[in-house]
Amino acid sequence: MTSAPSLTPDTLKKCYYSNEETLSLSLLDVEKIEQIARDLDIADSEKEHYVTGWMGQNSVVLVRNYQEKRGTSNGLVMSRGQRYKLSVQAIKFRIPKFLLWITLRRKPRTMSVVGYTKLGEQASGLQQFHNILDDELKLQLQNDWRELNDYLGMACWQMENNQPLWRTLQREITPQALWFLADSNWFNGKKLQKDGDCESLWAHNRFVGRRTGEHAALMISWRDEENDDIASYFFERVSATQIRLSLRPRKDEKFYPLNPFDARHLQNALALFQQVETELCREKIRA
């Protein structure tokens, strides 16, 4: 299977953040980090909560008002596959000033934390960015941060402009369409492979799966180049008036609902769906 690149020629618009205008990780302060967390927060709540978005097959977790014994944290945690995490967070301490000085040798009640955590078999604790001695690793993390700023810029543009990609996807992929396509004759008379509660078939460098019945669904899978693993979109009929779009970043993981600000995924998912829809409708017409 091939990867799922950006399948449409449109350049997604950005606002507030971009690769070209991002600050270095070493220059991020508490105010800037907290502003990022506010801009991407779709929950609009002062309670502790998390919002997970997807930059490619890499999760971007928005952390809002995380409570621990020392204080409150806001920011982002990006996981580069199952290899490492980049944390960009702002902490507001609530411990007494004298304890703050004794434990952390600092007087201000705020602190920015930019760190790296290795995952996998050789997992490690969080390492502050300014303490990393490996120049190649620091460059990789800076590149991650630039990529993250493009993701943030596209996400903010979608939110500032009434979620146009999300609305287009909901308009173009209806519950009735999923019901119709899952019943396509294209699947008939062929050896299908099981994937959870879907039955799938290899076609045009990707797997296309279906689930029939009241909660009809289509699944489109491809091989992701970065992780060399199988990623999938899952288009599901939730009710007579609602669909749900989810991403499975790797074969051995679960499906995660995509957000209205996951711009690149929404763009790619709609393009992939329309390609598959053409094939399935052609078989319906022939029948």
C-alpha positions as a Python dict, from the first residue, in 0.01 Angstrom:
ca = {
    (1, 'M'): (0, 0, 0),
    (2, 'T'): (114, 353, -67),
    (3, 'S'): (90, 647, 167),
    (4, 'A'): (-199, 891, 179),
    (5, 'P'): (-42, 1225, 83),
    (6, 'S'): (-230, 1549, 47),
    (7, 'L'): (-467, 1437, -225),
    (8, 'T'): (-601, 1775, -328),
    (9, 'P'): (-397, 2062, -475),
    (10, 'D'): (-549, 2325, -242),
    (11, 'T'): (-311, 2489, 3),
    (12, 'L'): (-481, 2499, 341),
    (13, 'K'): (-494, 2848, 486),
    (14, 'K'): (-338, 2933, 821),
    (15, 'C'): (-376, 3204, 1082),
    (16, 'Y'): (-177, 3301, 1394),
    (17, 'Y'): (83, 3025, 1350),
    (18, 'S'): (302, 2894, 1069),
    (19, 'N'): (631, 2716, 1004),
    (20, 'E'): (787, 3034, 868),
    (21, 'E'): (703, 3257, 1164),
    (22, 'T'): (745, 3026, 1462),
    (23, 'L'): (965, 3109, 1757),
    (24, 'S'): (1249, 2879, 1856),
    (25, 'L'): (1166, 2629, 2131),
    (26, 'S'): (1431, 2798, 2346),
    (27, 'L'): (1242, 3132, 2324),
    (28, 'L'): (896, 3011, 2426),
    (29, 'D'): (763, 3175, 2741),
    (30, 'V'): (460, 3111, 2962),
    (31, 'E'): (242, 3374, 2793),
    (32, 'K'): (302, 3235, 2442),
    (33, 'I'): (235, 2874, 2547),
    (34, 'E'): (-86, 2965, 2729),
    (35, 'Q'): (-205, 3159, 2423),
    (36, 'I'): (-156, 2850, 2204),
    (37, 'A'): (-355, 2640, 2450),
    (38, 'R'): (-641, 2892, 2447),
    (39, 'D'): (-648, 2921, 2067),
    (40, 'L'): (-689, 2547, 2015),
    (41, 'D'): (-932, 2479, 2299),
    (42, 'I'): (-1272, 2376, 2161),
    (43, 'A'): (-1411, 2272, 2502),
    (44, 'D'): (-1427, 2628, 2639),
    (45, 'S'): (-1414, 2509, 2999),
    (46, 'E'): (-1207, 2604, 3302),
    (47, 'K'): (-1218, 2245, 3429),
    (48, 'E'): (-927, 2009, 3366),
    (49, 'H'): (-963, 1854, 3020),
    (50, 'Y'): (-774, 1729, 2715),
    (51, 'V'): (-839, 1754, 2340),
    (52, 'T'): (-658, 1518, 2102),
    (53, 'G'): (-584, 1626, 1745),
    (54, 'W'): (-376, 1452, 1479),
    (55, 'M'): (-76, 1585, 1287),
    (56, 'G'): (-36, 1304, 1037),
    (57, 'Q'): (-34, 985, 1244),
    (58, 'N'): (108, 1174, 1543),
    (59, 'S'): (-122, 1275, 1828),
    (60, 'V'): (-128, 1636, 1948),
    (61, 'V'): (-285, 1653, 2294),
    (62, 'L'): (-404, 1991, 2416),
    (63, 'V'): (-362, 2004, 2796),
    (64, 'R'): (-594, 2248, 2974),
    (65, 'N'): (-580, 2323, 3344),
    (66, 'Y'): (-408, 1996, 3437),
    (67, 'Q'): (-396, 1984, 3816),
    (68, 'E'): (-108, 1839, 4012),
    (69, 'K'): (22, 1894, 4363),
    (70, 'R'): (257, 2175, 4256),
    (71, 'G'): (17, 2373, 4038),
    (72, 'T'): (-172, 2401, 3708),
    (73, 'S'): (-39, 2317, 3361),
    (74, 'N'): (-148, 2424, 3011),
    (75, 'G'): (9, 2342, 2676),
    (76, 'L'): (66, 2072, 2415),
    (77, 'V'): (214, 1722, 2407),
    (78, 'M'): (298, 1585, 2062),
    (79, 'S'): (386, 1214, 2027),
    (80, 'R'): (607, 1127, 1731),
    (81, 'G'): (460, 784, 1672),
    (82, 'Q'): (571, 551, 1947),
    (83, 'R'): (924, 692, 1958),
    (84, 'Y'): (916, 1007, 2170),
    (85, 'K'): (709, 1298, 2302),
    (86, 'L'): (766, 1670, 2273),
    (87, 'S'): (606, 1861, 2562),
    (88, 'V'): (545, 2236, 2550),
    (89, 'Q'): (371, 2345, 2869),
    (90, 'A'): (330, 2641, 3103),
    (91, 'I'): (305, 2577, 3477),
    (92, 'K'): (154, 2806, 3738),
    (93, 'F'): (276, 2704, 4084),
    (94, 'R'): (55, 2725, 4390),
    (95, 'I'): (302, 2605, 4652),
    (96, 'P'): (428, 2866, 4905),
    (97, 'K'): (706, 3094, 4784),
    (98, 'F'): (963, 2966, 5033),
    (99, 'L'): (900, 2604, 4923),
    (100, 'L'): (915, 2714, 4559),
    (101, 'W'): (1259, 2856, 4622),
    (102, 'I'): (1380, 2554, 4820),
    (103, 'T'): (1258, 2294, 4569),
    (104, 'L'): (1306, 2471, 4232),
    (105, 'R'): (1536, 2764, 4318),
    (106, 'R'): (1298, 3012, 4160),
    (107, 'K'): (1082, 3302, 4275),
    (108, 'P'): (834, 3355, 3984),
    (109, 'R'): (514, 3154, 4016),
    (110, 'T'): (515, 3062, 3646),
    (111, 'M'): (751, 2843, 3446),
    (112, 'S'): (769, 2719, 3086),
    (113, 'V'): (857, 2352, 3039),
    (114, 'V'): (982, 2239, 2697),
    (115, 'G'): (1092, 1880, 2715),
    (116, 'Y'): (1163, 1552, 2541),
    (117, 'T'): (1055, 1208, 2662),
    (118, 'K'): (1178, 892, 2491),
    (119, 'L'): (920, 616, 2446),
    (120, 'G'): (943, 247, 2369),
    (121, 'E'): (1176, -14, 2516),
    (122, 'Q'): (1434, 247, 2620),
    (123, 'A'): (1183, 493, 2765),
    (124, 'S'): (1318, 778, 2974),
    (125, 'G'): (1188, 1058, 3191),
    (126, 'L'): (1133, 1412, 3065),
    (127, 'Q'): (1450, 1594, 2963),
    (128, 'Q'): (1442, 1973, 2941),
    (129, 'F'): (1516, 2106, 2591),
    (130, 'H'): (1793, 2337, 2712),
    (131, 'N'): (1971, 2040, 2875),
    (132, 'I'): (1983, 1827, 2558),
    (133, 'L'): (2340, 1792, 2431),
    (134, 'D'): (2262, 1598, 2113),
    (135, 'D'): (2255, 1861, 1835),
    (136, 'E'): (2080, 1627, 1592),
    (137, 'L'): (1801, 1561, 1843),
    (138, 'K'): (1760, 1932, 1916),
    (139, 'L'): (1731, 2001, 1543),
    (140, 'Q'): (1468, 1727, 1509),
    (141, 'L'): (1264, 1877, 1793),
    (142, 'Q'): (1290, 2222, 1635),
    (143, 'N'): (1163, 2074, 1307),
    (144, 'D'): (877, 1908, 1498),
    (145, 'W'): (790, 2245, 1648),
    (146, 'R'): (786, 2413, 1307),
    (147, 'E'): (561, 2137, 1173),
    (148, 'L'): (338, 2176, 1478),
    (149, 'N'): (303, 2548, 1407),
    (150, 'D'): (176, 2472, 1057),
    (151, 'Y'): (-74, 2231, 1211),
    (152, 'L'): (-181, 2495, 1466),
    (153, 'G'): (-214, 2760, 1198),
    (154, 'M'): (-440, 2543, 981),
    (155, 'A'): (-644, 2437, 1286),
    (156, 'C'): (-697, 2796, 1400),
    (157, 'W'): (-803, 2906, 1051),
    (158, 'Q'): (-1069, 2635, 1043),
    (159, 'M'): (-1200, 2739, 1383),
    (160, 'E'): (-1195, 3111, 1304),
    (161, 'N'): (-1389, 3056, 981),
    (162, 'N'): (-1675, 2836, 1104),
    (163, 'Q'): (-1508, 2502, 1030),
    (164, 'P'): (-1553, 2499, 648),
    (165, 'L'): (-1382, 2163, 588),
    (166, 'W'): (-1585, 1996, 861),
    (167, 'R'): (-1909, 2135, 723),
    (168, 'T'): (-1816, 2029, 369),
    (169, 'L'): (-1737, 1677, 482),
    (170, 'Q'): (-2065, 1648, 675),
    (171, 'R'): (-2253, 1773, 368),
    (172, 'E'): (-2078, 1548, 115),
    (173, 'I'): (-2075, 1226, 321),
    (174, 'T'): (-2428, 1159, 442),
    (175, 'P'): (-2559, 868, 652),
    (176, 'Q'): (-2766, 762, 350),
    (177, 'A'): (-2455, 757, 128),
    (178, 'L'): (-2272, 530, 372),
    (179, 'W'): (-2567, 291, 384),
    (180, 'F'): (-2584, 285, 4),
    (181, 'L'): (-2210, 240, -56),
    (182, 'A'): (-2162, -31, 208),
    (183, 'D'): (-2415, -239, 13),
    (184, 'S'): (-2229, -200, -318),
    (185, 'N'): (-2200, -502, -547),
    (186, 'W'): (-1830, -419, -574),
    (187, 'F'): (-1776, -632, -263),
    (188, 'N'): (-1977, -931, -389),
    (189, 'G'): (-1818, -1253, -512),
    (190, 'K'): (-1472, -1161, -381),
    (191, 'K'): (-1257, -1295, -100),
    (192, 'L'): (-1284, -1042, 180),
    (193, 'Q'): (-1052, -1005, 479),
    (194, 'K'): (-1179, -938, 830),
    (195, 'D'): (-1068, -625, 1016),
    (196, 'G'): (-1266, -595, 1338),
    (197, 'D'): (-1632, -586, 1242),
    (198, 'C'): (-1548, -480, 885),
    (199, 'E'): (-1474, -694, 580),
    (200, 'S'): (-1207, -547, 355),
    (201, 'L'): (-1074, -581, 3),
    (202, 'W'): (-749, -470, -163),
    (203, 'A'): (-808, -212, -438),
    (204, 'H'): (-599, 60, -602),
    (205, 'N'): (-311, 50, -350),
    (206, 'R'): (-539, 65, -47),
    (207, 'F'): (-778, -152, 151),
    (208, 'V'): (-1146, -65, 134),
    (209, 'G'): (-1366, -212, 406),
    (210, 'R'): (-1735, -203, 486),
    (211, 'R'): (-1983, -271, 761),
    (212, 'T'): (-2345, -316, 659),
    (213, 'G'): (-2663, -268, 858),
    (214, 'E'): (-2813, 20, 1053),
    (215, 'H'): (-2471, 155, 1150),
    (216, 'A'): (-2317, 113, 806),
    (217, 'A'): (-1954, 220, 767),
    (218, 'L'): (-1668, 241, 520),
    (219, 'M'): (-1303, 199, 613),
    (220, 'I'): (-1016, 314, 390),
    (221, 'S'): (-664, 201, 485),
    (222, 'W'): (-318, 284, 350),
    (223, 'R'): (46, 241, 447),
    (224, 'D'): (187, 543, 626),
    (225, 'E'): (541, 624, 508),
    (226, 'E'): (668, 773, 834),
    (227, 'N'): (570, 483, 1060),
    (228, 'D'): (565, 210, 793),
    (229, 'D'): (237, 89, 938),
    (230, 'I'): (-125, 68, 826),
    (231, 'A'): (-339, 376, 898),
    (232, 'S'): (-716, 395, 838),
    (233, 'Y'): (-1006, 635, 812),
    (234, 'F'): (-1342, 509, 939),
    (235, 'F'): (-1660, 673, 808),
    (236, 'E'): (-1948, 561, 1030),
    (237, 'R'): (-2325, 610, 1017),
    (238, 'V'): (-2413, 706, 1374),
    (239, 'S'): (-2780, 785, 1308),
    (240, 'A'): (-3013, 883, 1024),
    (241, 'T'): (-2875, 1238, 1044),
    (242, 'Q'): (-2518, 1204, 1168),
    (243, 'I'): (-2188, 1048, 1063),
    (244, 'R'): (-1858, 1014, 1250),
    (245, 'L'): (-1507, 1024, 1101),
    (246, 'S'): (-1227, 852, 1292),
    (247, 'L'): (-858, 782, 1241),
    (248, 'R'): (-666, 469, 1336),
    (249, 'P'): (-300, 578, 1323),
    (250, 'R'): (-161, 225, 1339),
    (251, 'K'): (-301, -123, 1283),
    (252, 'D'): (-274, -226, 1648),
    (253, 'E'): (-443, 86, 1787),
    (254, 'K'): (-804, 193, 1828),
    (255, 'F'): (-998, 448, 1624),
    (256, 'Y'): (-993, 810, 1744),
    (257, 'P'): (-1262, 1060, 1633),
    (258, 'L'): (-1117, 1344, 1427),
    (259, 'N'): (-1185, 1704, 1529),
    (260, 'P'): (-1328, 1988, 1319),
    (261, 'F'): (-982, 2151, 1327),
    (262, 'D'): (-786, 1848, 1197),
    (263, 'A'): (-767, 2026, 861),
    (264, 'R'): (-525, 1807, 666),
    (265, 'H'): (-700, 1487, 767),
    (266, 'L'): (-1042, 1625, 678),
    (267, 'Q'): (-912, 1730, 339),
    (268, 'N'): (-748, 1394, 269),
    (269, 'A'): (-1033, 1186, 408),
    (270, 'L'): (-1287, 1357, 184),
    (271, 'A'): (-1067, 1315, -123),
    (272, 'L'): (-1011, 943, -48),
    (273, 'F'): (-1380, 890, 16),
    (274, 'Q'): (-1476, 1051, -315),
    (275, 'Q'): (-1230, 829, -503),
    (276, 'V'): (-1372, 515, -343),
    (277, 'E'): (-1729, 639, -386),
    (278, 'T'): (-1675, 665, -762),
    (279, 'E'): (-1570, 299, -781),
    (280, 'L'): (-1852, 171, -562),
    (281, 'C'): (-2119, 374, -742),
    (282, 'R'): (-1996, 245, -1076),
    (283, 'E'): (-2064, -111, -961),
    (284, 'K'): (-2410, -10, -836),
    (285, 'I'): (-2494, 132, -1178),
    (286, 'R'): (-2368, -181, -1359),
    (287, 'A'): (-2585, -398, -1135),
}
